[in-house]
Amino acid sequence: MNTRPGTVACVALVLATGVACVSPPTPSPLAPTSPPTSQPATPTARPYNGTVEKGEISSAALEGNLLGDPSTRDFYVYLPPGYDTSTERYPVVYVLHWGIAVTSPWVMRYSLPSTMDSLIDKGEVSDMILVFPDATNKLGGSMYMSSPTIGDYETYIARELVAQIDSTYRTLPSRESRGIMGCSMGGYGAMRLAFKYPDVYAVAVPMSGHLFDIEHDPVWEYARSKYGYEPTDFGDYASMDSAIRLLMALAAAAAPNPSKPPFYLDMPFNIVDGQAEIDPEVFLKVIGLDVTNDIRSYLDQPLRLNGLLLYRDTNKGADPADEAVEAEIHRRMREALTEAGIDYEFEQVEAAHCMYDLTPIIRFMNAKLAF
């Protein structure tokens, strides 16, 4: 499905279907106003050599979000073989999903736990814990951001969930033993959170991440051409082009507005004389979410990542024009990292979007995390 040219097409598709195609100031440590309610994870079926458990967290950071999304969320945890019979502590990798995945596709559909079992069994990687959080919302995806409209997903993922996992499982509770990864929307989230919270994560693998150059992405013009009216409810929202829904999801983080139910955001477009126009103020706020701003924030902090791997698929099967734009945006992202003096590695795989073997990513985590 090619709705438009440009790098955000895959993310827009994810928001529409749930299938992967899918300047802030220097932060200070965040803490929830009240501690999250901790509930022990309960075992589910064990189809792997390791254990996959389902847990629950009640997040103070998500409470009161204007969209009314739940503050209590499920998560999944992969525990390596022998966890139940050992006394060892393990590194932890947080795996961020794309788009509107109800449960992490890495657990249920693409079986990252079985990949882990195989690599551990072969002796290619050491034992580690994987955590799969839920970051969905009514607009299709939180983008792992924060605002009064969507709630504080940054604190929820980087502080509350980390604290609950460290208190519930035998982890190595230090940044050197903690990594973060994800694809598409999850790739963007992995890079943003790693740059914003290097005191929490020491290793990051953003996979086929998007939103690296929001200002110049052709999604704006394409969505404008499809915007014929302002939606008044979520039924209208569901019927709109996926590119419009993507920009509305971004506006919910960048331009929240408590006086504009039911979406509680300033729309990225206005209808003027029967034609859609890009709202210049919302445009500036949305492009402020570009991950290049997080690079500047990261450089102002004393800590540095111990490993950063940009892993990119070629979006095999997509329109060649889309792939060309995507490739250029990733090239500029790598150029920005080089100019900033940030060490990183880069790999590219010939594959459909987010549909590939995760073995190289797990090996990278194994090499960079402290055991």
URKA-V291550 format. One record per residue. N is the residue number from 1. RES is the residue in one letter. PSI is psi in whole degrees, -180 to 180 (none if undefined). D_FIRST is the distance of its C-alpha to the first C-alpha in whole Angstrom. Layout:
[[N	RES	PSI	D_FIRST] [N	RES	PSI	D_FIRST]]
This chain:
[[1	M	115	0] [2	N	98	4] [3	T	-19	6] [4	R	165	9] [5	P	157	11] [6	G	164	13] [7	T	-28	14] [8	V	2	13] [9	A	-41	9] [10	C	-42	9] [11	V	-41	12] [12	A	-39	10] [13	L	-41	8] [14	V	-43	11] [15	L	-29	13] [16	A	-35	11] [17	T	-22	11] [18	G	4	13] [19	V	134	11] [20	A	138	11] [21	C	none	9] [22	V	none	11] [23	S	52	32] [24	P	162	34] [25	P	171	38] [26	T	122	39] [27	P	151	39] [28	S	156	41] [29	P	133	41] [30	L	145	40] [31	A	140	41] [32	P	150	41] [33	T	-29	43] [34	S	148	44] [35	P	147	43] [36	P	147	40] [37	T	123	42] [38	S	128	41] [39	Q	130	41] [40	P	142	41] [41	A	147	38] [42	T	135	39] [43	P	142	38] [44	T	-169	35] [45	A	150	35] [46	R	82	36] [47	P	-4	34] [48	Y	170	34] [49	N	-35	37] [50	G	-174	37] [51	T	133	36] [52	V	119	33] [53	E	150	35] [54	K	127	33] [55	G	-179	35] [56	E	141	35] [57	I	136	36] [58	S	113	37] [59	S	122	36] [60	A	-30	38] [61	A	-25	36] [62	L	-10	33] [63	E	142	36] [64	G	9	36] [65	N	142	32] [66	L	-24	32] [67	L	-16	29] [68	G	20	31] [69	D	149	29] [70	P	144	31] [71	S	-14	33] [72	T	124	34] [73	R	147	31] [74	D	156	31] [75	F	163	30] [76	Y	149	30] [77	V	130	33] [78	Y	124	33] [79	L	133	37] [80	P	161	38] [81	P	136	40] [82	G	-2	44] [83	Y	-44	43] [84	D	-22	45] [85	T	5	48] [86	S	174	48] [87	T	10	49] [88	E	161	47] [89	R	152	45] [90	Y	150	41] [91	P	160	39] [92	V	136	36] [93	V	125	32] [94	Y	126	30] [95	V	112	26] [96	L	132	24] [97	H	167	21] [98	W	162	17] [99	G	-132	16] [100	I	28	17] [101	A	122	18] [102	V	-45	21] [103	T	154	23] [104	S	125	22] [105	P	-24	20] [106	W	-26	22] [107	V	-53	25] [108	M	-37	24] [109	R	-40	21] [110	Y	5	21] [111	S	53	25] [112	L	-38	26] [113	P	-40	30] [114	S	-32	30] [115	T	-44	29] [116	M	-46	32] [117	D	-45	34] [118	S	-46	34] [119	L	-39	34] [120	I	-43	37] [121	D	-35	39] [122	K	-7	39] [123	G	17	40] [124	E	-25	38] [125	V	159	37] [126	S	168	39] [127	D	139	39] [128	M	162	37] [129	I	140	36] [130	L	139	32] [131	V	133	31] [132	F	98	28] [133	P	169	28] [134	D	122	26] [135	A	37	24] [136	T	163	22] [137	N	179	23] [138	K	-21	22] [139	L	1	20] [140	G	-20	18] [141	G	135	19] [142	S	-16	23] [143	M	13	21] [144	Y	40	25] [145	M	-170	27] [146	S	139	30] [147	S	165	31] [148	P	-30	33] [149	T	-48	30] [150	I	-20	28] [151	G	173	31] [152	D	83	32] [153	Y	-26	29] [154	E	-50	31] [155	T	-41	34] [156	Y	-48	33] [157	I	-50	31] [158	A	-22	34] [159	R	-61	37] [160	E	-51	37] [161	L	-42	35] [162	V	-44	37] [163	A	-42	40] [164	Q	-42	39] [165	I	-43	38] [166	D	-29	41] [167	S	-16	44] [168	T	-33	42] [169	Y	163	42] [170	R	80	44] [171	T	167	42] [172	L	99	43] [173	P	57	43] [174	S	157	43] [175	R	-35	40] [176	E	-19	41] [177	S	22	39] [178	R	128	36] [179	G	168	33] [180	I	139	29] [181	M	165	26] [182	G	164	22] [183	C	147	19] [184	S	-118	16] [185	M	-38	18] [186	G	-31	20] [187	G	-41	21] [188	Y	-45	22] [189	G	-40	24] [190	A	-42	26] [191	M	-45	27] [192	R	-49	28] [193	L	-36	30] [194	A	-41	31] [195	F	-35	32] [196	K	-30	34] [197	Y	62	35] [198	P	-10	37] [199	D	-12	40] [200	V	-44	37] [201	Y	138	35] [202	A	-15	36] [203	V	136	33] [204	A	139	30] [205	V	90	27] [206	P	122	24] [207	M	121	21] [208	S	44	18] [209	G	152	19] [210	H	-175	17] [211	L	30	19] [212	F	-13	22] [213	D	64	22] [214	I	-34	21] [215	E	-40	23] [216	H	7	22] [217	D	134	18] [218	P	-4	16] [219	V	-32	15] [220	W	-52	18] [221	E	-39	18] [222	Y	-47	14] [223	A	-39	15] [224	R	-41	19] [225	S	-21	18] [226	K	-7	16] [227	Y	106	19] [228	G	-16	21] [229	Y	160	23] [230	E	125	24] [231	P	147	23] [232	T	-15	27] [233	D	178	25] [234	F	-17	23] [235	G	-45	22] [236	D	-46	21] [237	Y	-46	19] [238	A	-27	17] [239	S	-6	16] [240	M	159	15] [241	D	144	12] [242	S	-30	11] [243	A	-37	12] [244	I	-44	15] [245	R	-36	16] [246	L	-48	15] [247	L	-31	18] [248	M	-39	20] [249	A	-40	20] [250	L	-39	21] [251	A	-30	24] [252	A	-31	25] [253	A	-37	26] [254	A	-32	27] [255	A	60	29] [256	P	147	30] [257	N	102	32] [258	P	-16	34] [259	S	8	35] [260	K	72	32] [261	P	160	31] [262	P	-4	29] [263	F	-22	26] [264	Y	50	29] [265	L	158	28] [266	D	128	28] [267	M	143	25] [268	P	-11	23] [269	F	152	24] [270	N	149	27] [271	I	118	27] [272	V	119	30] [273	D	40	31] [274	G	2	28] [275	Q	145	26] [276	A	137	24] [277	E	146	25] [278	I	129	24] [279	D	118	27] [280	P	-35	29] [281	E	-43	31] [282	V	-39	27] [283	F	-47	26] [284	L	-37	29] [285	K	-41	29] [286	V	-44	25] [287	I	-17	25] [288	G	-13	28] [289	L	-5	26] [290	D	138	25] [291	V	-19	26] [292	T	-27	28] [293	N	-32	31] [294	D	-26	31] [295	I	-45	32] [296	R	-41	35] [297	S	-42	36] [298	Y	-42	36] [299	L	-21	38] [300	D	-5	41] [301	Q	155	41] [302	P	-25	44] [303	L	151	41] [304	R	149	39] [305	L	145	36] [306	N	-12	38] [307	G	132	35] [308	L	118	31] [309	L	118	28] [310	L	115	25] [311	Y	123	23] [312	R	133	20] [313	D	161	17] [314	T	7	16] [315	N	49	12] [316	K	132	12] [317	G	-11	10] [318	A	171	8] [319	D	132	9] [320	P	-32	13] [321	A	-40	13] [322	D	-45	11] [323	E	-38	13] [324	A	-43	16] [325	V	-45	16] [326	E	-46	16] [327	A	-40	19] [328	E	-40	21] [329	I	-41	20] [330	H	-35	21] [331	R	-42	24] [332	R	-33	26] [333	M	-45	25] [334	R	-37	28] [335	E	-41	30] [336	A	-40	30] [337	L	-42	31] [338	T	-45	34] [339	E	-31	35] [340	A	-5	36] [341	G	25	38] [342	I	122	35] [343	D	137	35] [344	Y	163	32] [345	E	157	31] [346	F	134	27] [347	E	146	26] [348	Q	138	22] [349	V	140	21] [350	E	101	19] [351	A	162	16] [352	A	163	13] [353	H	118	12] [354	C	10	15] [355	M	79	16] [356	Y	167	19] [357	D	130	23] [358	L	10	25] [359	T	-46	28] [360	P	-34	28] [361	I	-43	28] [362	I	-39	30] [363	R	-38	33] [364	F	-45	32] [365	M	-45	33] [366	N	-37	36] [367	A	-28	37] [368	K	-24	37] [369	L	154	38] [370	A	126	42] [371	F	none	43]]
